[in-house]
Amino acid sequence: MITENNMEAMTEDMEQENGPVTPDELLFSEDELLKALTEKQHLDNTEKIEVKLGSVVFAFRIRPLSEREWNACRERHTKYKRNRRLGGMKMPEDTDTVGYHTELIYTATVEEDRAKLWNNKRLWKATGALTGPDMVDKLIPFAGKKQAIIDRIEKLSGYDDESEEEYEETVKN
């Protein structure tokens, strides 16, 4: 939501970059933002992942994850303990990294592929899996392969948009 304070900040930034800003230029920027938000093309970005399990190669598609989805996966796999010294505040005690990575892959898999691969009851029966994330562990058992997939999910989700120099400049300002 663009507020009056945000609009003033945008005006100042644009004036510093391009000189004085006219109201038409501001409205144009706002219109472009609204158009980008309603098109949702930025959510349609997927990538195909191929995994070799023995002599069999299977593929599935991943999509970017929102910040809320990342957080939900982390929360599900983090144990908390009340800290008496901090007035009983819950503090993270331990994170199940294996479960966390598995959950990220499961959540980032496109719904259609998730139904065919991770939620396939026939595969569950054959492997003894009880849930979709269990199936992820059965079909992608190696930590290195999981980490490579996590890296690609991070890239799709925008975690590598800034170079190190741009990040340092943002932090300085």
Secondary structure, 3 states (H helix, E strand, C coil): CCCHHHHHHHHHHHHHHHCCCCHHHHHHHHHHHHHHHHHCHHHCCCEEEEEEECCEEEEEEECCCCHHHHHHHHHHCEEEEEEHHHCCEEEEEEECHHHHHHHHHHHHECHHHHHHHHCCHHHHHHHCCCCHHHHHHHHCCCHHHHHHHHHHHHHHCCCCCCCHHHHHHHHHC
